[in-house]
Amino acid sequence: MSVSTLATARTLCAPLPVLGRDVTVPLVTGGEVAYAALDYAASAPALQRVWDDVAAYAPYYGSVHRGAGYLSQLSTDLFENARRTVTEFLDCRPDDQLIFTRSTTDSLNLLAAALPAGCQVFVFETEHHASLLPWKDARVTFLDAPRSPRQAVETLERALAERDPHGPALVCVTGASNVTGELWPVRELAAAAHAHGARIVLDAAQLAPHHPVSVRDLDVDWIAFSGHKLYAPFGCGVLAGRADWLVEADPYLAGGGASRKVTRREDGGVDVEWHESAARHEAGSPNVIGAYSIASACKALTEAGFDGLVAREEHLIAKVRAGLADVPEVRILSLFGDDAPRVGVISFVVEGWNSSHFAAALSAEYGIGVRDGLFCAHPLVRTLLGGDPQTQGECGAPEAAPGEKSLNAIRVSFGAGTPDEHVDRFVTAVRELVTQGAKWKYHTENGRCVPSVN
């Protein structure tokens, strides 16, 4: 059954209540309009449920693992219950560890610091920089951008077949692209990795907010994601998976909480016995509010039901893609083609427009927030645009003459809190800007395109 058929077979759920849904913003042309937040791929708005849960807990805030008082004990229970909730949300294996970090980037850097000596890392050039860059102390093999899911698996299999079969190896792959939104064949890539004696870590930053994720079903060794993309603010992330490499590695940060016993030596030094649990990599006072907010978001998404959430998102994706397809000057960026399953992340270029200028006009004249640029995925955007991305020039001038290649792109992204009106307004705005031009003048200021003062 195709994705489109599945979408029509499900019941669409209503948008989930999120903070900011009633915020109005001024327009340069006069008046105000309800803000259309269409930059979920960068940071999704907080679910109202998450905010309410955190507000209810806030008066009881206390230290975690560090106090005998009632509030400290309550906060400790809350923190560890959050760990269990997120573990269940990810369908982890019984022996997996779940570590609370600051973000996906922090999680993958932690794993990079825990790699065994001589580990070889395989990563596609299409990855977000959070997945592409942390492996500086390993032997890294960068894989070319595939043009289909099958080619991704075949490319990985060829690379793994040439590696030293006796040394440790790790594959790092995204679950959904932060540029194209396309879903990657994670289960098949995991099978290829394990067949060649390698392990695999899944960057689920763009996948977990949109689809159910099962560590067991996908058979990945680790998974990483960020709370701020999962409708949970407060700067927390997750790394979950196999414990052995994590337990054998030095603590990611040295300090209180990571140590079980510290003794002074006669020579003036200290001997340290480190925890073997997740606490080994959670030194310092933990971000209990951040962890609790992620757990609250996991509960909210589970209770809402991913079937309805996915169906609604596919409905919005179809709307946006159909609307953009009606504008000949617009080119949607894709690796796997129009029929590839995807989440609500769509990047595109507009012939004759500077991307920063276009995004600025969407904001200033229509109250629509999108992102422009390279999306922390420079090699992938370079591949999709067919050339080197460069620094943009003055935003008031076209980035490229008609028919020439664009240098950067525009990204629209949405999710569980997006109403139809926001995507309808976006499609209308794109069509009007292309056919009628911007109503205002713009200039570059501190590297950003901004409306000029008339």
QUISULCOR-V62825 format. One record per pair of residues at least 6 apart in sequence whose C-alpha atoms are under 6 Angstrom apart, sorted by the first residue. I is the first residue (numbers start at 1). J is the second residue. Records with the same first field share a line. If there is no record, write none. Layout:
I=J ; J
//
This chain:
7=311
10=311
11=308
12=308 ; 311 ; 312
13=308
15=416 ; 417 ; 418 ; 419
16=416 ; 417
17=48
18=46 ; 47 ; 48 ; 417
19=46 ; 48
23=34 ; 35
24=33 ; 34 ; 35
25=32 ; 33 ; 35
26=32
27=364 ; 365
28=364 ; 365
35=367
36=368 ; 422
37=369
38=369 ; 370 ; 412 ; 413 ; 414
39=370 ; 412 ; 413
40=413 ; 414
41=413
43=228 ; 229
44=229 ; 231
45=231
46=231 ; 232
47=231
50=293 ; 296 ; 297
60=71
62=71 ; 72 ; 75
63=72
64=72 ; 75 ; 76
65=76
79=288
82=292 ; 295
85=295
86=295
90=213 ; 214 ; 215
91=214 ; 215
92=215
96=241 ; 242 ; 243
97=240 ; 241 ; 243
98=239 ; 240
99=238 ; 239 ; 278
100=237 ; 238
101=107 ; 236 ; 237 ; 238
102=235 ; 236 ; 237
103=226 ; 236 ; 237
104=224 ; 225 ; 226 ; 237
105=130
107=239
109=134
112=135
114=246 ; 249
119=138 ; 168 ; 169
120=138 ; 139 ; 140 ; 169
121=140 ; 169 ; 170 ; 171
122=140 ; 141 ; 171
123=142 ; 143 ; 172
124=142 ; 143
125=142 ; 143 ; 144 ; 145 ; 379
126=145 ; 380
128=376 ; 377
129=376 ; 377
146=152
147=335 ; 336
148=336
149=185
153=189
169=198
170=198 ; 199 ; 200
171=200
172=200 ; 201
173=202
174=202 ; 203
175=183 ; 184 ; 204 ; 207
176=182 ; 183 ; 184 ; 206 ; 207
179=347
180=334 ; 345 ; 346 ; 347
181=342 ; 343 ; 345
182=341 ; 342
183=341 ; 342
187=218
190=220
193=199
200=220 ; 221
201=221 ; 222 ; 223
202=223
203=224
204=224 ; 225
205=225 ; 226
209=230
221=241 ; 242
222=240 ; 241
223=239 ; 240
224=238 ; 239
225=237 ; 238
226=237
227=236 ; 237 ; 294
232=293 ; 294
234=290
236=290
247=276
251=280 ; 281
252=281
253=283
255=283
256=283 ; 284
257=283 ; 284
258=274 ; 275 ; 279 ; 280 ; 283
259=273 ; 274 ; 275
260=273 ; 274 ; 275
261=272 ; 273
262=271 ; 272
263=270 ; 271
264=270
317=344
323=427
329=350 ; 351
330=349 ; 350
331=348 ; 349
332=347 ; 348
333=347 ; 348
344=413 ; 414
345=413
346=411 ; 412
347=410 ; 411
348=409 ; 410
349=409
351=402
352=398 ; 400 ; 401 ; 402
353=398 ; 399
354=398 ; 399
355=372 ; 409 ; 410
356=372 ; 449
357=395 ; 449
362=368
363=369
370=412
371=410 ; 411
372=409 ; 410 ; 411
373=408 ; 409
382=388 ; 389
389=407 ; 408
390=407
394=444
395=443 ; 444 ; 449
396=442 ; 443
400=406
441=452
442=450 ; 451 ; 452
443=449 ; 450 ; 452
//
